[in-house]
Amino acid sequence: MPSRYLDWLRQAEADLRHARNALASGDYEWSCFAAHQAGEKALKALFRRLGMDAWGHTLTALIGNLPAPARPDEALIQCAKVLDKHYIPTRYPNGFDSGAPTDFYTAQEAEQAIECADRIVAFCRDQIGRPERDRAGG
């Protein structure tokens, strides 16, 4: 069965576009969620490129499960932590004591989420584009 890592990467890029569009529309909670999705799908694209399976939605855990030569620096891990906080409360009112997610998210949070997702997508795109021997450290 052929690897579909490029499909996953293309969808990550589409989700990142959606995050930007949602920001422009003032849908900040959806912008943050779409940014998370972009990061998740980019990381799963990288796993597939490496011939590995990836499960779950926690970006920090996904990054931690990458083989050492493909792991990013601490700044990108911090971006993953920012995005991880947007997986559930962006979509469900029970993520807060009262109110809906749309009441709580700000343009600044959406901008930060997009910046983090953009960095993760770019990192994964770079890793995917490098020859296998370079990723393996040899």
N, C-alpha and C positions, 0 to 999 in steps of 0.2 A: 504494500500500500504506500503511495507516495506521501511524503511529508507535506503538510499544508501550512508550513510556517509563514510563507508569504501572505496567505489569506488572513492569518491572525494578525500579522503586522499591518496589512491594509486596513483591517477593521479597527485596530488601535488608532491609526491615523484618522479614520473617519470619526471615531469616538472623540478624539481630541478636537476635531472641527466642530462637532456637536457641542462640546464644552464651551468653545469660544462663542458659538451662536447663542447658546443659552445665557451666557454672560451678557452678551449684547442685548438680549431680550429681557434681562432682569430676573431670569429664572436661576437664581444663584445656587439653590439646593441642587437643581438638575445639572448645573455646570460642574459643581463639585463631584457629583456622582459620576458624570460622564468622564471627568478627569481620572477618577479612580479606575473606571472601566478601561480607559486608554492604557493606563499603566499596567493593569492586570493582563490585558490581551497582548501587550508588547512583551511582557515577561514570558508569557506562555508561548509566544512566537519563538523567543530565544530558546526556551526549553526544547521545543520541537526541532529547532535547527540543530541543537546539540544531540538530538536523538533520545531525549528524555521525556518522561511524562511529568506533568505538573497538575496538582489538584489543589483546590481551595481558592479563597479570595483574599487572603491576607498577604499584601505585597511584601511586607517585612519577612514573612516566613518563606515566600517564594524566593526572594533574593538570598536568604540564608541557605536555601537548598541548591543554589547554583554551584557548580564545581568551582573550586578556588580560582582557577585562571579566568573565569568569566564573571567573578563577583565585582561589583562596583565599589567605589570609595564610600567613606562614611557620610559624605554630604548627600549622596543619592539614597542611602539607607534612611537618612533623616527625611527626605522627600517621601519615601515609601510610608514612613510613620505618619506624616501629614495626611496622605491620601487614605490610609487605612481608617482614619477617623470619619471618613465620609461614606463608608459603605452602607451602613444601615440607617443612621439617623437622618440622612438626606431624604429618605423615602417614606418613613413610617412615623406617624404622629406619636406613637407610644415610645419613641426615642427621647421624648421630653415629658416633663410632668404635665404640661398643658400646652395647647397651641399646636400648630402644624409646622412641619419643617420649613415651609416657605416664610414663616414668621421669624426665623432665627438666622438664616444664612445671609452673608453680606457680599458685596462686590469684592471687597478686599480678600475674603476667604476664597472666593471663586478664582480671583487672579492668582493667588498663591497656589491653589490646586492645579490650575492650568500650567503654571510655570514648572511645578514639580512633575506633572505628567509629561510635559514637553521634554524635560531632562531625561526621564526614564525611557520614553520612546526613542529619543536620540541615542541614548546609550545602547539600547537593544538593537536599533538599526545598525549602529557601528559594529557591534559584536557579530551580528548576523552577516554583515558584509565582509568581515575579515575571513581569510582562508582558515580552514580547520586547523592547520598546523600552527598558526599564530595564536589561536584561542587556547590550544593545548599547551602553550608555552614552549614549543619547539619548532 
